[in-house]
Structures are given as structure tokens and as C-alpha cells.
Amino acid sequence: MPRDIIILECTEAKAEGVPTSRYVTTRNKKSLRTPGRLEKVKFNHFLKRRTLHRELR
């Protein structure tokens, strides 16, 4: 199976002292476009705005 299940966690929530939002998604293991950690802009329900979410390892 060429896809991994990953968890994305908000990077801005810890600095502001609110609970972190997390998303579960998949990524292609063999993709040359994403060699490092995946980063996406997703909606944080606690901060009520779109923030940067980074892959957990």
C-alpha cells in the first residue's frame, strides 16, 4: 500500500494556550514532492481561524 495515515496538528494553538486541533489524512509514501513533513493550512475550531498544521511523527 503506497499511502500512509498521518496526523496533522496545529502549530499556533500551543503558543496561545488553547487546545490543539488535529486532523487525520493520508499521504503518498513515494511522492517526490513531499520528502519532509507535510504542512497544510486547516481551520482551527478553537481559534476560529485557519492556521498552519504540521505532520506529527
PDB file of N, CA, C, O and CB in Angstrom:
ATOM      1  N   MET A   1       0.835  -1.175   0.000  1.00  0.00           N
ATOM      2  CA  MET A   1       0.000   0.000   0.000  1.00  0.00           C
ATOM      3  C   MET A   1       0.890   1.253   0.000  1.00  0.00           C
ATOM      4  O   MET A   1       1.692   1.420   0.919  1.00  0.00           O
ATOM      5  CB  MET A   1      -0.956  -0.010   1.219  1.00  0.00           C
ATOM      6  N   PRO A   2       0.774   2.128  -0.992  1.00  0.00           N
ATOM      7  CA  PRO A   2       1.686   3.266  -1.114  1.00  0.00           C
ATOM      8  C   PRO A   2       1.281   4.490  -0.292  1.00  0.00           C
ATOM      9  O   PRO A   2       1.964   5.511  -0.383  1.00  0.00           O
ATOM     10  CB  PRO A   2       1.791   3.659  -2.547  1.00  0.00           C
ATOM     11  N   ARG A   3       0.204   4.446   0.510  1.00  0.00           N
ATOM     12  CA  ARG A   3      -0.231   5.610   1.278  1.00  0.00           C
ATOM     13  C   ARG A   3      -0.082   5.369   2.779  1.00  0.00           C
ATOM     14  O   ARG A   3      -0.345   4.272   3.272  1.00  0.00           O
ATOM     15  CB  ARG A   3      -1.685   5.955   0.943  1.00  0.00           C
ATOM     16  N   ASP A   4       0.345   6.413   3.501  1.00  0.00           N
ATOM     17  CA  ASP A   4       0.480   6.381   4.953  1.00  0.00           C
ATOM     18  C   ASP A   4      -0.620   7.224   5.583  1.00  0.00           C
ATOM     19  O   ASP A   4      -1.021   8.243   5.022  1.00  0.00           O
ATOM     20  CB  ASP A   4       1.875   6.889   5.391  1.00  0.00           C
ATOM     21  N   ILE A   5      -1.108   6.809   6.737  1.00  0.00           N
ATOM     22  CA  ILE A   5      -2.040   7.614   7.510  1.00  0.00           C
ATOM     23  C   ILE A   5      -1.210   8.505   8.431  1.00  0.00           C
ATOM     24  O   ILE A   5      -0.348   8.021   9.164  1.00  0.00           O
ATOM     25  CB  ILE A   5      -3.048   6.716   8.325  1.00  0.00           C
ATOM     26  N   ILE A   6      -1.477   9.805   8.387  1.00  0.00           N
ATOM     27  CA  ILE A   6      -0.715  10.750   9.205  1.00  0.00           C
ATOM     28  C   ILE A   6      -1.674  11.631  10.005  1.00  0.00           C
ATOM     29  O   ILE A   6      -2.862  11.711   9.694  1.00  0.00           O
ATOM     30  CB  ILE A   6       0.216  11.623   8.318  1.00  0.00           C
ATOM     31  N   ILE A   7      -1.147  12.291  11.037  1.00  0.00           N
ATOM     32  CA  ILE A   7      -1.913  13.214  11.870  1.00  0.00           C
ATOM     33  C   ILE A   7      -1.305  14.606  11.712  1.00  0.00           C
ATOM     34  O   ILE A   7      -0.091  14.782  11.820  1.00  0.00           O
ATOM     35  CB  ILE A   7      -1.917  12.762  13.377  1.00  0.00           C
ATOM     36  N   LEU A   8      -2.162  15.588  11.455  1.00  0.00           N
ATOM     37  CA  LEU A   8      -1.736  16.980  11.351  1.00  0.00           C
ATOM     38  C   LEU A   8      -2.151  17.710  12.624  1.00  0.00           C
ATOM     39  O   LEU A   8      -3.302  17.606  13.050  1.00  0.00           O
ATOM     40  CB  LEU A   8      -2.347  17.667  10.084  1.00  0.00           C
ATOM     41  N   GLU A   9      -1.216  18.455  13.241  1.00  0.00           N
ATOM     42  CA  GLU A   9      -1.504  19.176  14.481  1.00  0.00           C
ATOM     43  C   GLU A   9      -1.233  20.661  14.291  1.00  0.00           C
ATOM     44  O   GLU A   9      -0.292  21.040  13.593  1.00  0.00           O
ATOM     45  CB  GLU A   9      -0.663  18.619  15.651  1.00  0.00           C
ATOM     46  N   CYS A  10      -2.053  21.499  14.909  1.00  0.00           N
ATOM     47  CA  CYS A  10      -1.927  22.949  14.796  1.00  0.00           C
ATOM     48  C   CYS A  10      -0.640  23.424  15.456  1.00  0.00           C
ATOM     49  O   CYS A  10      -0.278  22.947  16.531  1.00  0.00           O
ATOM     50  CB  CYS A  10      -3.139  23.649  15.427  1.00  0.00           C
ATOM     51  N   THR A  11       0.051  24.361  14.816  1.00  0.00           N
ATOM     52  CA  THR A  11       1.306  24.874  15.347  1.00  0.00           C
ATOM     53  C   THR A  11       1.104  26.138  16.188  1.00  0.00           C
ATOM     54  O   THR A  11       1.972  26.480  16.992  1.00  0.00           O
ATOM     55  CB  THR A  11       2.269  25.160  14.210  1.00  0.00           C
ATOM     56  N   GLU A  12      -0.021  26.836  16.020  1.00  0.00           N
ATOM     57  CA  GLU A  12      -0.238  28.098  16.712  1.00  0.00           C
ATOM     58  C   GLU A  12      -1.009  27.956  18.020  1.00  0.00           C
ATOM     59  O   GLU A  12      -0.982  28.875  18.839  1.00  0.00           O
ATOM     60  CB  GLU A  12      -0.965  29.037  15.812  1.00  0.00           C
ATOM     61  N   ALA A  13      -1.689  26.848  18.242  1.00  0.00           N
ATOM     62  CA  ALA A  13      -2.553  26.703  19.410  1.00  0.00           C
ATOM     63  C   ALA A  13      -1.765  26.597  20.709  1.00  0.00           C
ATOM     64  O   ALA A  13      -2.203  27.123  21.732  1.00  0.00           O
ATOM     65  CB  ALA A  13      -3.432  25.489  19.251  1.00  0.00           C
ATOM     66  N   LYS A  14      -0.620  25.935  20.694  1.00  0.00           N
ATOM     67  CA  LYS A  14       0.176  25.790  21.921  1.00  0.00           C
ATOM     68  C   LYS A  14       0.670  27.140  22.425  1.00  0.00           C
ATOM     69  O   LYS A  14       0.699  27.369  23.634  1.00  0.00           O
ATOM     70  CB  LYS A  14       1.370  24.859  21.677  1.00  0.00           C
ATOM     71  N   ALA A  15       1.053  28.024  21.538  1.00  0.00           N
ATOM     72  CA  ALA A  15       1.560  29.340  21.926  1.00  0.00           C
ATOM     73  C   ALA A  15       0.468  30.206  22.558  1.00  0.00           C
ATOM     74  O   ALA A  15       0.755  31.051  23.405  1.00  0.00           O
ATOM     75  CB  ALA A  15       2.151  30.054  20.712  1.00  0.00           C
ATOM     76  N   GLU A  16      -0.780  29.996  22.145  1.00  0.00           N
ATOM     77  CA  GLU A  16      -1.882  30.805  22.663  1.00  0.00           C
ATOM     78  C   GLU A  16      -2.569  30.158  23.854  1.00  0.00           C
ATOM     79  O   GLU A  16      -3.461  30.765  24.446  1.00  0.00           O
ATOM     80  CB  GLU A  16      -2.892  31.059  21.574  1.00  0.00           C
ATOM     81  N   GLY A  17      -2.182  28.948  24.218  1.00  0.00           N
ATOM     82  CA  GLY A  17      -2.729  28.293  25.403  1.00  0.00           C
ATOM     83  C   GLY A  17      -4.108  27.694  25.243  1.00  0.00           C
ATOM     84  O   GLY A  17      -4.826  27.537  26.230  1.00  0.00           O
ATOM     85  N   VAL A  18      -4.498  27.356  24.023  1.00  0.00           N
ATOM     86  CA  VAL A  18      -5.786  26.699  23.781  1.00  0.00           C
ATOM     87  C   VAL A  18      -5.525  25.262  23.339  1.00  0.00           C
ATOM     88  O   VAL A  18      -4.407  24.939  22.937  1.00  0.00           O
ATOM     89  CB  VAL A  18      -6.626  27.472  22.703  1.00  0.00           C
ATOM     90  N   PRO A  19      -6.537  24.393  23.407  1.00  0.00           N
ATOM     91  CA  PRO A  19      -6.327  23.007  22.950  1.00  0.00           C
ATOM     92  C   PRO A  19      -5.950  22.956  21.474  1.00  0.00           C
ATOM     93  O   PRO A  19      -6.396  23.786  20.682  1.00  0.00           O
ATOM     94  CB  PRO A  19      -7.590  22.167  23.190  1.00  0.00           C
ATOM     95  N   THR A  20      -5.133  21.985  21.115  1.00  0.00           N
ATOM     96  CA  THR A  20      -4.697  21.861  19.727  1.00  0.00           C
ATOM     97  C   THR A  20      -5.739  21.132  18.899  1.00  0.00           C
ATOM     98  O   THR A  20      -6.386  20.201  19.379  1.00  0.00           O
ATOM     99  CB  THR A  20      -3.356  21.131  19.646  1.00  0.00           C
ATOM    100  N   SER A  21      -5.898  21.556  17.665  1.00  0.00           N
ATOM    101  CA  SER A  21      -6.785  20.840  16.757  1.00  0.00           C
ATOM    102  C   SER A  21      -5.954  19.865  15.950  1.00  0.00           C
ATOM    103  O   SER A  21      -4.818  20.159  15.580  1.00  0.00           O
ATOM    104  CB  SER A  21      -7.558  21.817  15.828  1.00  0.00           C
ATOM    105  N   ARG A  22      -6.526  18.705  15.681  1.00  0.00           N
ATOM    106  CA  ARG A  22      -5.818  17.678  14.914  1.00  0.00           C
ATOM    107  C   ARG A  22      -6.706  17.170  13.793  1.00  0.00           C
ATOM    108  O   ARG A  22      -7.924  17.072  13.939  1.00  0.00           O
ATOM    109  CB  ARG A  22      -5.379  16.510  15.825  1.00  0.00           C
ATOM    110  N   TYR A  23      -6.078  16.851  12.677  1.00  0.00           N
ATOM    111  CA  TYR A  23      -6.747  16.265  11.522  1.00  0.00           C
ATOM    112  C   TYR A  23      -6.027  14.988  11.133  1.00  0.00           C
ATOM    113  O   TYR A  23      -4.809  14.890  11.286  1.00  0.00           O
ATOM    114  CB  TYR A  23      -6.789  17.260  10.332  1.00  0.00           C
ATOM    115  N   VAL A  24      -6.767  14.008  10.632  1.00  0.00           N
ATOM    116  CA  VAL A  24      -6.193  12.757  10.147  1.00  0.00           C
ATOM    117  C   VAL A  24      -6.349  12.737   8.637  1.00  0.00           C
ATOM    118  O   VAL A  24      -7.433  12.994   8.113  1.00  0.00           O
ATOM    119  CB  VAL A  24      -6.877  11.506  10.809  1.00  0.00           C
ATOM    120  N   THR A  25      -5.255  12.429   7.935  1.00  0.00           N
ATOM    121  CA  THR A  25      -5.263  12.397   6.477  1.00  0.00           C
ATOM    122  C   THR A  25      -4.270  11.339   6.007  1.00  0.00           C
ATOM    123  O   THR A  25      -3.656  10.654   6.825  1.00  0.00           O
ATOM    124  CB  THR A  25      -4.914  13.797   5.880  1.00  0.00           C
ATOM    125  N   THR A  26      -4.114  11.207   4.703  1.00  0.00           N
ATOM    126  CA  THR A  26      -3.161  10.256   4.144  1.00  0.00           C
ATOM    127  C   THR A  26      -2.182  10.987   3.253  1.00  0.00           C
ATOM    128  O   THR A  26      -2.458  12.089   2.779  1.00  0.00           O
ATOM    129  CB  THR A  26      -3.881   9.144   3.360  1.00  0.00           C
ATOM    130  N   ARG A  27      -1.040  10.368   3.030  1.00  0.00           N
ATOM    131  CA  ARG A  27      -0.053  10.921   2.106  1.00  0.00           C
ATOM    132  C   ARG A  27       0.591   9.789   1.325  1.00  0.00           C
ATOM    133  O   ARG A  27       0.630   8.648   1.784  1.00  0.00           O
ATOM    134  CB  ARG A  27       1.021  11.743   2.861  1.00  0.00           C
ATOM    135  N   ASN A  28       1.090  10.112   0.150  1.00  0.00           N
ATOM    136  CA  ASN A  28       1.751   9.158  -0.714  1.00  0.00           C
ATOM    137  C   ASN A  28       3.197   8.987  -0.239  1.00  0.00           C
ATOM    138  O   ASN A  28       3.946   9.962  -0.171  1.00  0.00           O
ATOM    139  CB  ASN A  28       1.695   9.619  -2.201  1.00  0.00           C
ATOM    140  N   LYS A  29       3.586   7.766   0.086  1.00  0.00           N
ATOM    141  CA  LYS A  29       4.951   7.486   0.551  1.00  0.00           C
ATOM    142  C   LYS A  29       6.000   7.800  -0.513  1.00  0.00           C
ATOM    143  O   LYS A  29       7.081   8.300  -0.201  1.00  0.00           O
ATOM    144  CB  LYS A  29       5.070   6.028   0.970  1.00  0.00           C
ATOM    145  N   LYS A  30       5.678   7.506  -1.750  1.00  0.00           N
ATOM    146  CA  LYS A  30       6.668   7.558  -2.824  1.00  0.00           C
ATOM    147  C   LYS A  30       6.693   8.885  -3.583  1.00  0.00           C
ATOM    148  O   LYS A  30       7.389   9.004  -4.592  1.00  0.00           O
ATOM    149  CB  LYS A  30       6.409   6.448  -3.788  1.00  0.00           C
ATOM    150  N   SER A  31       5.943   9.882  -3.112  1.00  0.00           N
ATOM    151  CA  SER A  31       5.902  11.162  -3.802  1.00  0.00           C
ATOM    152  C   SER A  31       7.202  11.921  -3.595  1.00  0.00           C
ATOM    153  O   SER A  31       7.685  12.038  -2.469  1.00  0.00           O
ATOM    154  CB  SER A  31       4.715  11.997  -3.319  1.00  0.00           C
ATOM    155  N   LEU A  32       7.762  12.430  -4.667  1.00  0.00           N
ATOM    156  CA  LEU A  32       8.989  13.207  -4.596  1.00  0.00           C
ATOM    157  C   LEU A  32       8.714  14.660  -4.216  1.00  0.00           C
ATOM    158  O   LEU A  32       9.642  15.389  -3.865  1.00  0.00           O
ATOM    159  CB  LEU A  32       9.723  13.146  -5.925  1.00  0.00           C
ATOM    160  N   ARG A  33       7.443  15.092  -4.280  1.00  0.00           N
ATOM    161  CA  ARG A  33       7.085  16.469  -3.968  1.00  0.00           C
ATOM    162  C   ARG A  33       7.042  16.739  -2.466  1.00  0.00           C
ATOM    163  O   ARG A  33       7.172  17.891  -2.053  1.00  0.00           O
ATOM    164  CB  ARG A  33       5.749  16.799  -4.580  1.00  0.00           C
ATOM    165  N   THR A  34       6.863  15.703  -1.635  1.00  0.00           N
ATOM    166  CA  THR A  34       6.763  15.900  -0.186  1.00  0.00           C
ATOM    167  C   THR A  34       7.765  15.010   0.536  1.00  0.00           C
ATOM    168  O   THR A  34       7.367  14.019   1.149  1.00  0.00           O
ATOM    169  CB  THR A  34       5.331  15.606   0.311  1.00  0.00           C
ATOM    170  N   PRO A  35       9.052  15.336   0.481  1.00  0.00           N
ATOM    171  CA  PRO A  35      10.040  14.481   1.137  1.00  0.00           C
ATOM    172  C   PRO A  35      10.067  14.650   2.657  1.00  0.00           C
ATOM    173  O   PRO A  35      10.392  13.701   3.371  1.00  0.00           O
ATOM    174  CB  PRO A  35      11.408  14.770   0.578  1.00  0.00           C
ATOM    175  N   GLY A  36       9.728  15.852   3.170  1.00  0.00           N
ATOM    176  CA  GLY A  36       9.773  16.108   4.615  1.00  0.00           C
ATOM    177  C   GLY A  36       8.392  15.988   5.231  1.00  0.00           C
ATOM    178  O   GLY A  36       7.540  15.235   4.759  1.00  0.00           O
ATOM    179  N   ARG A  37       8.194  16.748   6.290  1.00  0.00           N
ATOM    180  CA  ARG A  37       6.893  16.750   6.959  1.00  0.00           C
ATOM    181  C   ARG A  37       5.880  17.537   6.142  1.00  0.00           C
ATOM    182  O   ARG A  37       6.195  18.573   5.556  1.00  0.00           O
ATOM    183  CB  ARG A  37       7.011  17.340   8.375  1.00  0.00           C
ATOM    184  N   LEU A  38       4.670  17.028   6.117  1.00  0.00           N
ATOM    185  CA  LEU A  38       3.595  17.663   5.369  1.00  0.00           C
ATOM    186  C   LEU A  38       3.035  18.829   6.175  1.00  0.00           C
ATOM    187  O   LEU A  38       2.849  18.706   7.386  1.00  0.00           O
ATOM    188  CB  LEU A  38       2.481  16.645   5.030  1.00  0.00           C
ATOM    189  N   GLU A  39       2.763  19.958   5.521  1.00  0.00           N
ATOM    190  CA  GLU A  39       2.171  21.130   6.154  1.00  0.00           C
ATOM    191  C   GLU A  39       0.987  21.580   5.329  1.00  0.00           C
ATOM    192  O   GLU A  39       1.074  21.697   4.106  1.00  0.00           O
ATOM    193  CB  GLU A  39       3.205  22.272   6.306  1.00  0.00           C
ATOM    194  N   LYS A  40      -0.137  21.836   6.012  1.00  0.00           N
ATOM    195  CA  LYS A  40      -1.341  22.312   5.344  1.00  0.00           C
ATOM    196  C   LYS A  40      -1.991  23.386   6.193  1.00  0.00           C
ATOM    197  O   LYS A  40      -1.839  23.397   7.414  1.00  0.00           O
ATOM    198  CB  LYS A  40      -2.326  21.154   5.079  1.00  0.00           C
ATOM    199  N   VAL A  41      -2.712  24.287   5.549  1.00  0.00           N
ATOM    200  CA  VAL A  41      -3.479  25.290   6.270  1.00  0.00           C
ATOM    201  C   VAL A  41      -4.891  24.743   6.432  1.00  0.00           C
ATOM    202  O   VAL A  41      -5.603  24.511   5.456  1.00  0.00           O
ATOM    203  CB  VAL A  41      -3.474  26.675   5.524  1.00  0.00           C
ATOM    204  N   LYS A  42      -5.282  24.542   7.709  1.00  0.00           N
ATOM    205  CA  LYS A  42      -6.594  23.973   8.025  1.00  0.00           C
ATOM    206  C   LYS A  42      -7.285  24.880   9.041  1.00  0.00           C
ATOM    207  O   LYS A  42      -6.643  25.744   9.637  1.00  0.00           O
ATOM    208  CB  LYS A  42      -6.461  22.509   8.578  1.00  0.00           C
ATOM    209  N   PHE A  43      -8.589  24.690   9.241  1.00  0.00           N
ATOM    210  CA  PHE A  43      -9.358  25.506  10.170  1.00  0.00           C
ATOM    211  C   PHE A  43      -9.198  24.974  11.587  1.00  0.00           C
ATOM    212  O   PHE A  43      -9.375  23.781  11.834  1.00  0.00           O
ATOM    213  CB  PHE A  43     -10.843  25.534   9.769  1.00  0.00           C
ATOM    214  N   ASN A  44      -8.860  25.867  12.521  1.00  0.00           N
ATOM    215  CA  ASN A  44      -8.773  25.516  13.935  1.00  0.00           C
ATOM    216  C   ASN A  44     -10.055  25.996  14.603  1.00  0.00           C
ATOM    217  O   ASN A  44     -10.326  27.197  14.630  1.00  0.00           O
ATOM    218  CB  ASN A  44      -7.497  26.147  14.616  1.00  0.00           C
ATOM    219  N   HIS A  45     -10.851  25.065  15.145  1.00  0.00           N
ATOM    220  CA  HIS A  45     -12.146  25.396  15.725  1.00  0.00           C
ATOM    221  C   HIS A  45     -12.014  26.177  17.034  1.00  0.00           C
ATOM    222  O   HIS A  45     -12.923  26.921  17.403  1.00  0.00           O
ATOM    223  CB  HIS A  45     -12.942  24.130  15.961  1.00  0.00           C
ATOM    224  N   PHE A  46     -10.902  26.016  17.733  1.00  0.00           N
ATOM    225  CA  PHE A  46     -10.711  26.714  18.995  1.00  0.00           C
ATOM    226  C   PHE A  46     -10.303  28.173  18.788  1.00  0.00           C
ATOM    227  O   PHE A  46     -10.701  29.046  19.560  1.00  0.00           O
ATOM    228  CB  PHE A  46      -9.664  25.999  19.827  1.00  0.00           C
ATOM    229  N   LEU A  47      -9.513  28.438  17.752  1.00  0.00           N
ATOM    230  CA  LEU A  47      -9.076  29.794  17.452  1.00  0.00           C
ATOM    231  C   LEU A  47     -10.010  30.510  16.475  1.00  0.00           C
ATOM    232  O   LEU A  47      -9.911  31.725  16.301  1.00  0.00           O
ATOM    233  CB  LEU A  47      -7.675  29.764  16.889  1.00  0.00           C
ATOM    234  N   LYS A  48     -10.909  29.770  15.843  1.00  0.00           N
ATOM    235  CA  LYS A  48     -11.883  30.311  14.887  1.00  0.00           C
ATOM    236  C   LYS A  48     -11.219  30.962  13.670  1.00  0.00           C
ATOM    237  O   LYS A  48     -11.690  31.981  13.165  1.00  0.00           O
ATOM    238  CB  LYS A  48     -12.774  31.327  15.580  1.00  0.00           C
ATOM    239  N   ARG A  49     -10.111  30.355  13.205  1.00  0.00           N
ATOM    240  CA  ARG A  49      -9.444  30.845  12.004  1.00  0.00           C
ATOM    241  C   ARG A  49      -8.600  29.729  11.394  1.00  0.00           C
ATOM    242  O   ARG A  49      -8.405  28.678  12.006  1.00  0.00           O
ATOM    243  CB  ARG A  49      -8.567  32.080  12.326  1.00  0.00           C
ATOM    244  N   ARG A  50      -8.105  29.969  10.186  1.00  0.00           N
ATOM    245  CA  ARG A  50      -7.259  28.998   9.503  1.00  0.00           C
ATOM    246  C   ARG A  50      -5.830  29.156   9.998  1.00  0.00           C
ATOM    247  O   ARG A  50      -5.308  30.269  10.061  1.00  0.00           O
ATOM    248  CB  ARG A  50      -7.333  29.173   7.961  1.00  0.00           C
ATOM    249  N   THR A  51      -5.195  28.036  10.350  1.00  0.00           N
ATOM    250  CA  THR A  51      -3.829  28.056  10.871  1.00  0.00           C
ATOM    251  C   THR A  51      -3.014  26.962  10.194  1.00  0.00           C
ATOM    252  O   THR A  51      -3.563  26.075   9.539  1.00  0.00           O
ATOM    253  CB  THR A  51      -3.817  27.872  12.414  1.00  0.00           C
ATOM    254  N   LEU A  52      -1.706  27.038  10.361  1.00  0.00           N
ATOM    255  CA  LEU A  52      -0.804  26.051   9.798  1.00  0.00           C
ATOM    256  C   LEU A  52      -0.800  24.785  10.654  1.00  0.00           C
ATOM    257  O   LEU A  52      -0.605  24.854  11.867  1.00  0.00           O
ATOM    258  CB  LEU A  52       0.613  26.626   9.678  1.00  0.00           C
ATOM    259  N   HIS A  53      -1.015  23.635  10.025  1.00  0.00           N
ATOM    260  CA  HIS A  53      -0.973  22.340  10.701  1.00  0.00           C
ATOM    261  C   HIS A  53       0.186  21.541  10.137  1.00  0.00           C
ATOM    262  O   HIS A  53       0.364  21.472   8.920  1.00  0.00           O
ATOM    263  CB  HIS A  53      -2.317  21.565  10.536  1.00  0.00           C
ATOM    264  N   ARG A  54       0.980  20.933  11.020  1.00  0.00           N
ATOM    265  CA  ARG A  54       2.169  20.200  10.609  1.00  0.00           C
ATOM    266  C   ARG A  54       2.029  18.715  11.015  1.00  0.00           C
ATOM    267  O   ARG A  54       1.399  18.380  12.018  1.00  0.00           O
ATOM    268  CB  ARG A  54       3.451  20.834  11.245  1.00  0.00           C
ATOM    269  N   GLU A  55       2.622  17.875  10.218  1.00  0.00           N
ATOM    270  CA  GLU A  55       2.576  16.417  10.442  1.00  0.00           C
ATOM    271  C   GLU A  55       3.298  16.030  11.725  1.00  0.00           C
ATOM    272  O   GLU A  55       4.395  16.518  11.995  1.00  0.00           O
ATOM    273  CB  GLU A  55       3.199  15.671   9.252  1.00  0.00           C
ATOM    274  N   LEU A  56       2.682  15.152  12.516  1.00  0.00           N
ATOM    275  CA  LEU A  56       3.327  14.582  13.694  1.00  0.00           C
ATOM    276  C   LEU A  56       4.108  13.343  13.279  1.00  0.00           C
ATOM    277  O   LEU A  56       3.736  12.658  12.327  1.00  0.00           O
ATOM    278  CB  LEU A  56       2.282  14.237  14.795  1.00  0.00           C
ATOM    279  N   ARG A  57       5.200  13.054  14.001  1.00  0.00           N
ATOM    280  CA  ARG A  57       5.958  11.835  13.714  1.00  0.00           C
ATOM    281  C   ARG A  57       6.013  10.979  14.940  1.00  0.00           C
ATOM    282  O   ARG A  57       6.606   9.900  14.914  1.00  0.00           O
ATOM    283  CB  ARG A  57       7.373  12.155  13.227  1.00  0.00           C
TER     284      ARG A  57
END
